[in-house]
Amino acid sequence: MLKKSVTALLILAAVFALASCQGKNTPSPQSPAQKVTIAKMVLSGVVGNPNSAMEKEKELYDKAFPGSVVEYVSADTNNREQVLKTAISAGDPPAVGYYWGTRLNSFYDIGMCLDLRPYFDKDFLDKINASMLEPLVGKNGEIWGIPITTTYHTTYSNQDLMDKYGFKNPETWDDMTAIFKRVKQDGIFGFAVNSASMQDCLYGITYAELESKIGPGTSWGVANGDISVAPGSPAGEVIRSCIEQVKAWYDAGYWYPGDGGINTSADDANAGFAQGKCIFIFNFSGALNTLKQSANFKISAFMKPVSKAGLKSYENIEPNVYFIPSNASKEQIAAGVEFIKCSLSLEAQQAHVDAVTIPAITSYSYTNMDPTFQTVIAKLADGNLIAGINPTRTSSEMQTFVKTLVFAAPAGGTMTIDQTLNEMERLRLEARAAR
């Protein structure tokens, strides 16, 4: 990583800056007479290239602080944590880190996050959707990060095919299996999923089972490593039933593209769905825009089915958050705070809506919202989303296992279900011992 120099570039009246970024929407704890020093704004942890909404955030920041410099440090999904932690540990932190909210504890548990309460007043924080903020609140009320957007895992359907066959959204595993069986007769697969790195999009079927069969809060306990998942344990046996169901779907040939479906990348899964080769895709909500751009049919969304009628379906909520490293300089903190405030302005949040990404502030009045996207956002008020379990808070090793192997290993025959559960239990115990 190139050395990031921390150079104060600009001093402006804070009232001018905040008026430019936020208008009336975001009050500042600073007085009109106070000055703020803005440093070079380095934002690290961006997956790939900055998207159009991030470019809007930069545009608003540049407008507030003419001549300022905003630099993005890119990473990929698998090395974001390493890139950020290496820079912070080396004493060369970015002004802002960008990471998953449900995994930010891997930073604040070891003292790498600044408590942001002194920098954002209550009125500002109250505008943020409470379920998005929840995973970022510490034991003593600390605010370790600020949500900018969120996603949750869902199921998208080819509504044209649903209408053609007269299908209703499946509510149980049997309902879904019946759909898979029928469309297979016409050479159509049941579902696709990015099994190479996002099997957690499908892992959500465990949440309803854990909550209903063991008790409320079990999903959180499993995600946090507090509850055993070993073979024979209550949670382990619930997870076993979910793995058995997914394996049965794979064995029956319902998992696109058939043999090898357990090694499907995001691009391949999205393409298979967009080309009408499968009727469903288990995905994250933010993928809707990508799917819409490729598909020539209507797309609908629904919660994952449950094992039997009457159970409530649950999903995780995954905020995308900005945080400020605890060893950031005063200039970096000033820059980071102002950038975050710009990012939560109506104009910046509208840019995320335009990119079909769920905004952190759902109370703003947005324009030109896609109808399917409206149903996705509406789920935030339905009580079906559980904060902090995407798919685990236990450790990075457990996160990787659930994302890449939890279903693929048993379905592909490289591990038995008992071996899968034993490996999850080993990772759980290893993480607890390291706490």
VOGU-3710 file (C-alpha; in Angstrom, 3 decimals, decimal comma):
1> mlkksvtall> 0,000/0,000/0,000  1,390/3,419/-0,834  2,214/5,657/2,081  -0,658/8,071/2,612  0,619/11,468/3,658  -1,625/13,355/6,013  -1,486/16,908/4,721  -3,860/19,620/5,795  -5,173/21,026/2,558  -7,848/23,457/3,491
11> ilaavfalas> -9,432/25,379/6,352  -13,052/26,423/5,977  -15,736/27,627/8,314  -17,610/24,521/9,449  -20,932/26,184/8,977  -20,148/26,716/5,300  -19,013/23,129/4,880  -22,025/21,655/6,561  -24,414/23,863/4,641  -22,844/22,691/1,407
21> cqgkntpspq> -22,959/19,021/2,328  -26,174/18,758/4,232  -28,436/21,707/3,956  -30,884/21,533/6,868  -30,841/17,779/7,183  -27,778/17,144/9,332  -27,053/19,395/12,315  -23,458/19,798/13,466  -22,149/19,906/17,037  -19,734/22,632/15,964
31> spaqkvtiak> -20,505/26,311/16,470  -20,676/28,641/13,422  -17,496/30,422/14,490  -15,449/27,237/14,820  -12,985/26,302/12,109  -12,318/22,783/10,892  -9,084/21,490/9,354  -9,636/19,072/6,494  -6,944/16,524/5,695  -6,433/14,380/2,658
41> mvlsgvvgnp> -9,465/12,066/2,692  -8,336/8,467/2,204  -11,152/5,892/2,207  -10,048/2,259/2,363  -11,911/-1,031/2,050  -13,869/-0,322/-1,135  -14,571/-3,538/-3,024  -13,600/-3,006/-6,651  -13,990/0,517/-7,976  -16,086/3,229/-6,289
51> nsamekekel> -19,668/3,043/-7,543  -21,707/5,984/-8,819  -23,138/6,712/-5,371  -19,662/6,860/-3,858  -18,646/9,224/-6,618  -21,612/11,396/-5,610  -20,335/11,413/-2,017  -16,938/12,529/-3,290  -18,575/15,198/-5,455  -20,449/16,605/-2,453
61> ydkafpgsvv> -17,318/16,570/-0,332  -15,335/18,303/-3,075  -18,081/20,923/-3,317  -17,902/21,583/0,420  -14,112/21,668/0,439  -12,907/22,907/-2,979  -9,521/21,544/-3,938  -9,674/18,691/-1,472  -8,316/15,255/-2,323  -10,322/12,055/-1,902
71> eyvsadtnnr> -8,462/8,820/-2,531  -10,055/5,358/-2,560  -8,015/2,298/-1,601  -9,632/-0,723/-3,217  -9,725/-4,286/-1,937  -11,559/-7,453/-2,803  -14,086/-9,289/-0,671  -11,558/-11,652/0,836  -8,799/-9,214/1,788  -10,698/-6,115/2,986
81> eqvlktaisa> -10,078/-6,904/6,633  -6,376/-7,553/6,064  -5,882/-4,357/4,032  -7,551/-2,225/6,699  -5,907/-3,867/9,701  -2,454/-3,740/8,107  -2,742/0,009/7,499  -4,084/0,714/10,991  -1,493/-1,494/12,711  1,292/0,179/10,738
91> gdppavgyyw> 0,231/3,600/12,022  -0,850/4,669/8,538  -4,659/4,498/8,832  -7,127/5,838/6,294  -9,393/8,671/7,395  -12,355/6,339/6,838  -12,622/2,577/6,689  -15,422/0,876/4,746  -16,576/-2,500/6,009  -19,485/-4,783/6,861
101> gtrlnsfydi> -21,368/-3,588/9,917  -21,976/-7,066/11,289  -18,238/-7,783/11,215  -17,007/-4,416/12,466  -16,584/-6,044/15,881  -13,431/-7,656/14,465  -12,022/-4,095/14,565  -13,599/-2,528/17,642  -13,018/-5,619/19,796  -9,287/-4,968/19,437
111> gmcldlrpyf> -9,474/-1,192/19,831  -9,191/-0,159/16,189  -12,372/1,976/15,990  -12,931/5,509/17,244  -16,067/6,040/19,358  -18,010/8,481/17,190  -20,473/9,760/19,789  -18,631/13,070/20,330  -18,748/13,843/16,608  -22,411/13,208/15,712
121> dkdfldkina> -25,283/14,569/17,749  -28,414/12,640/18,696  -30,630/14,272/16,052  -28,221/13,105/13,370  -28,037/9,538/14,692  -31,807/9,322/15,201  -32,360/9,687/11,454  -30,490/6,445/10,728  -32,600/3,298/10,531  -32,312/1,739/13,993
131> smleplvgkn> -31,853/-1,833/12,771  -28,860/-0,739/10,686  -27,249/1,088/13,592  -27,800/-1,725/16,110  -24,744/-3,876/15,251  -22,506/-0,832/15,643  -23,470/0,105/19,195  -21,017/-0,979/21,894  -21,742/-2,361/25,343  -21,487/1,100/26,893
141> geiwgipitt> -23,336/2,926/24,114  -20,304/3,559/21,918  -20,984/4,247/18,251  -18,241/2,400/16,401  -19,427/3,064/12,847  -22,053/4,878/10,801  -24,244/2,959/8,313  -24,367/4,428/4,827  -26,419/1,733/3,106  -27,531/-1,786/3,864
151> tyhttysnqd> -28,325/-5,062/2,199  -30,001/-8,216/3,317  -30,170/-11,621/1,751  -33,329/-12,444/-0,128  -34,733/-14,559/-2,941  -35,377/-12,997/-6,351  -37,763/-14,699/-8,746  -38,404/-14,582/-12,477  -41,941/-13,245/-12,201  -42,699/-13,961/-15,848
161> lmdkygfknp> -42,031/-17,649/-15,245  -43,969/-17,555/-11,984  -46,973/-16,144/-13,843  -46,593/-18,570/-16,755  -46,776/-21,584/-14,453  -49,286/-20,045/-12,064  -46,917/-20,312/-9,107  -47,288/-18,399/-5,856  -44,285/-17,462/-3,757  -43,319/-20,646/-1,886
171> etwddmtaif> -43,833/-20,510/1,873  -42,346/-23,896/2,783  -39,472/-26,061/1,600  -41,992/-28,481/0,114  -43,630/-25,636/-1,823  -40,242/-24,658/-3,248  -39,331/-28,262/-4,059  -42,589/-28,645/-6,004  -41,705/-25,583/-8,096  -38,204/-26,900/-8,717
181> krvkqdgifg> -39,580/-30,281/-9,793  -42,084/-28,766/-12,224  -39,718/-26,359/-13,999  -37,063/-29,055/-14,311  -39,464/-30,916/-16,588  -38,984/-28,029/-19,034  -35,212/-27,849/-18,659  -35,220/-24,958/-16,173  -33,199/-25,102/-12,977  -34,736/-24,240/-9,629
191> favnsasmqd> -32,183/-21,792/-8,286  -28,746/-20,256/-8,593  -26,475/-18,883/-5,896  -22,950/-17,516/-5,775  -21,607/-20,601/-4,057  -17,966/-19,643/-4,612  -18,045/-16,866/-2,006  -21,609/-16,182/-0,840  -23,285/-19,347/0,353  -24,488/-17,196/3,242
201> clygityael> -27,178/-15,959/0,814  -28,663/-19,436/1,259  -27,553/-19,945/4,866  -30,437/-17,685/5,929  -32,742/-20,692/5,840  -31,208/-21,642/9,205  -32,455/-18,522/11,004  -36,187/-19,303/11,068  -35,448/-22,869/12,135  -33,121/-21,798/14,958
211> eskigpgtsw> -35,503/-19,107/16,200  -38,605/-21,290/16,177  -37,211/-24,683/17,173  -34,785/-23,571/19,896  -35,867/-20,068/20,847  -35,630/-16,345/20,061  -32,066/-15,096/20,004  -30,592/-18,440/18,968  -29,492/-17,133/15,567  -27,558/-14,386/17,293
221> gvangdisva> -26,049/-16,840/19,774  -24,885/-19,124/16,965  -23,496/-16,187/14,982  -21,664/-14,888/18,052  -20,146/-18,279/18,840  -21,977/-18,616/22,148  -23,944/-21,750/21,220  -22,550/-25,122/20,234  -23,191/-26,323/16,691  -21,569/-29,731/17,160
231> pgspagevir> -23,389/-32,840/15,925  -26,056/-33,771/18,453  -26,387/-30,248/19,866  -29,800/-28,562/19,384  -28,392/-25,879/17,063  -26,178/-28,355/15,247  -29,123/-30,609/14,482  -31,180/-27,671/13,180  -28,326/-26,646/10,883  -28,017/-30,311/9,841
241> scieqvkawy> -31,652/-30,320/8,670  -31,000/-27,229/6,548  -27,870/-28,732/4,989  -29,788/-31,948/4,271  -32,482/-29,973/2,438  -30,002/-28,034/0,315  -28,094/-31,234/-0,462  -31,352/-32,896/-1,534  -32,001/-30,017/-3,949  -28,493/-30,370/-5,360
251> dagywypgdg> -28,777/-34,160/-5,675  -32,073/-33,739/-7,546  -30,398/-31,443/-10,086  -32,247/-28,277/-9,088  -29,091/-26,222/-8,351  -27,908/-24,314/-11,459  -25,973/-25,347/-13,498  -26,376/-28,924/-12,274  -23,078/-30,734/-11,729  -20,636/-28,049/-10,619
261> gintsaddan> -23,300/-25,751/-9,208  -21,428/-25,746/-5,932  -18,586/-23,835/-7,635  -20,678/-21,115/-9,255  -19,339/-17,550/-9,194  -21,434/-14,431/-8,720  -21,233/-13,573/-12,430  -22,261/-17,076/-13,489  -25,153/-17,221/-11,026  -26,424/-13,790/-12,051
271> agfaqgkcif> -26,116/-14,676/-15,739  -27,981/-17,956/-15,294  -30,868/-16,164/-13,636  -30,914/-13,242/-16,089  -30,962/-15,650/-19,026  -33,979/-17,488/-17,651  -32,064/-20,694/-16,974  -33,358/-20,834/-13,392  -36,484/-19,455/-11,759  -34,949/-18,234/-8,466
281> ifnfsgalnt> -31,671/-16,799/-7,269  -30,571/-16,558/-3,653  -28,756/-13,252/-3,530  -28,178/-10,072/-1,578  -30,689/-7,264/-2,017  -28,129/-4,953/-3,592  -27,811/-7,284/-6,582  -31,193/-6,161/-7,917  -29,735/-3,446/-10,123  -27,269/-5,871/-11,729
291> lkqsanfkis> -30,033/-8,398/-12,362  -32,413/-5,780/-13,797  -29,803/-4,562/-16,258  -29,359/-8,064/-17,676  -32,847/-9,568/-17,487  -35,720/-8,921/-19,902  -38,395/-10,069/-17,456  -40,032/-8,730/-14,311  -38,176/-9,542/-11,101  -39,891/-10,038/-7,749
301> afmkpvskag> -38,513/-10,619/-4,264  -39,678/-12,736/-1,341  -38,420/-14,082/1,976  -36,946/-17,569/2,023  -39,386/-20,396/2,723  -39,409/-22,277/6,033  -39,490/-25,985/6,839  -43,174/-26,022/7,711  -46,129/-23,664/7,510  -46,539/-21,213/10,354
311> lksyeniepn> -42,894/-20,404/11,004  -41,718/-16,832/10,518  -39,008/-16,349/7,932  -35,973/-14,333/8,987  -32,985/-12,819/7,260  -29,925/-10,929/8,383  -29,356/-7,260/7,787  -25,899/-6,234/6,618  -25,128/-2,506/6,910  -22,269/-1,114/4,877
321> vyfipsnask> -20,541/1,235/7,275  -17,917/3,912/7,476  -15,707/3,958/10,562  -12,782/6,081/11,661  -9,659/4,276/12,927  -8,838/4,940/16,576  -5,302/6,092/15,705  -6,399/8,586/13,031  -4,923/12,070/13,358  -7,058/15,066/14,301
331> eqiaagvefi> -6,982/16,189/10,684  -8,070/12,762/9,474  -10,885/12,641/12,024  -12,129/16,044/10,859  -12,021/14,912/7,243  -13,710/11,594/8,009  -16,524/13,142/10,018  -17,337/15,680/7,312  -17,199/13,002/4,601  -19,612/10,796/6,541
341> kcslsleaqq> -22,002/13,715/7,017  -21,937/14,386/3,295  -22,638/10,688/2,695  -25,824/10,837/4,755  -27,203/13,950/3,106  -30,402/13,583/1,084  -28,547/14,060/-2,190  -25,996/11,339/-1,439  -28,601/8,921/-0,103  -30,728/9,523/-3,219
351> ahvdavtipa> -27,713/8,491/-5,295  -27,692/5,160/-3,465  -31,416/4,752/-4,125  -30,774/5,497/-7,816  -28,199/2,681/-7,745  -30,882/0,411/-6,214  -29,144/0,202/-2,851  -31,056/0,492/0,426  -30,239/3,866/2,058  -29,355/4,202/5,739
361> itsysytnmd> -31,922/6,955/6,187  -35,251/5,510/5,093  -37,243/8,537/6,279  -36,091/10,829/3,468  -38,523/11,403/0,592  -36,900/9,685/-2,380  -37,831/9,958/-6,046  -37,867/7,499/-8,966  -37,831/4,382/-6,807  -38,142/1,027/-8,572
371> ptfqtviakl> -41,359/-0,828/-7,479  -39,533/-4,093/-6,737  -36,952/-2,129/-4,788  -39,760/-0,575/-2,738  -40,832/-4,063/-1,616  -37,227/-4,816/-0,674  -36,999/-1,670/1,469  -40,412/-2,327/3,029  -39,044/-5,461/4,698  -37,076/-3,192/7,048
381> adgnliagin> -40,354/-2,470/8,849  -41,717/-6,036/8,892  -39,680/-7,454/11,765  -38,180/-10,201/9,596  -34,615/-8,939/9,756  -32,122/-9,759/12,515  -29,123/-7,497/12,979  -25,601/-8,754/13,318  -25,697/-12,307/11,944  -24,224/-12,106/8,459
391> ptrtssemqt> -23,580/-15,024/8,720  -21,372/-15,027/11,790  -19,588/-12,732/14,217  -17,481/-15,618/15,542  -14,332/-15,102/13,474  -13,084/-14,402/9,978  -12,303/-18,117/9,613  -15,904/-19,053/10,426  -17,129/-16,346/8,033  -15,072/-17,844/5,220
401> fvktlvfaap> -16,249/-21,365/6,005  -19,935/-20,431/5,943  -19,505/-18,394/2,773  -17,668/-21,089/0,841  -18,169/-24,564/2,299  -21,185/-24,965/4,576  -23,374/-26,369/1,775  -20,819/-27,031/-0,957  -18,714/-29,450/1,071  -21,558/-31,846/1,980
411> aggtmtidqt> -23,243/-31,503/-1,418  -19,977/-32,100/-3,254  -18,997/-35,008/-1,054  -15,765/-33,497/0,241  -17,113/-33,475/3,808  -19,948/-35,311/5,512  -22,522/-33,253/7,374  -21,015/-34,435/10,665  -17,586/-33,296/9,506  -19,062/-29,954/8,455
421> lnemerlrle> -20,654/-29,396/11,852  -17,513/-30,543/13,658  -15,437/-28,055/11,669  -17,862/-25,254/12,541  -17,646/-26,265/16,198  -13,838/-26,312/16,042  -13,790/-22,822/14,568  -16,261/-21,646/17,209  -14,193/-22,976/20,094  -10,980/-21,632/18,576
431> araar> -12,504/-18,170/18,307  -13,825/-18,246/21,870  -10,426/-19,273/23,199  -8,860/-16,293/21,425  -11,231/-13,748/22,944
//
